[in-house]
């Protein structure tokens, strides 16, 4: 996998936080608690975009719950 294709599949911590609508510090807390998967390349922390989508799927509420 080339660097450009890797970057199209990954997010930085800041990008992950923006994508899921959370603060960067909260995302960091989730990572340190082992609640979200990540990849470490040397000192760089990266997240797969597919994991960000899965995070959102796991935390969405059914429309009926919101309307109640």
N, C-alpha and C positions, 0 to 999 in steps of 0.2 A: 504494500500500500504506500503510495507516495505521500509526501507531506501535505500537498494540496487536497488530496482525497481524504486524508486523515482529518484535516481541519474542517472539511465539509460534513464530517460525521461526529465531531466533538464540540464541546462548549467549555469555555473557561468557567471558573466558579461564578464570576460576575455575570456572564452570559446565561448560565443555568438559572441563577437567581432571577434575572430579568424575565427569562422565558416562563418560569413557573409563578412569577409574581410574588417572590419572597425577598427578604433582605439578604445580602451577602453573608452577614454574620449568622443568620439563622441557618442558611444552607451549610455553612462551615460547621455549625453545631450538629446538624444532622449527619454530616460526613464523619465527624469525629466520634459520634455515637454509633456509627456503623449502620445508620438507617437509610443511606443512599449509596449506591455503588459509585466508584470512581476509579480512575487510572492515574497512577503516578509515574511520570517519566522524568527521572532525576528529581528535580525540585518542583516541577510543574504538575499541578493537579488538573485533570481533565475529566469531563463527564461525557458519556455517549448521549447523543440526541435521543436515541431510542429509550434510554433510561429516564430522560426528562419526560418524555411522553408517557411512559409507564407510571412514573410518579404522579402525573396529573390524572391518569386513569384511576389509579388506586385511591386518590383523594377527592374525586368528584362525588357530588351528592346527586342522588336521583332527583329528577325534576319534581316528583311528588313530594319529596322531603322538603324541598325549598318552598314549595307552594303551601305547605301545611302550616 
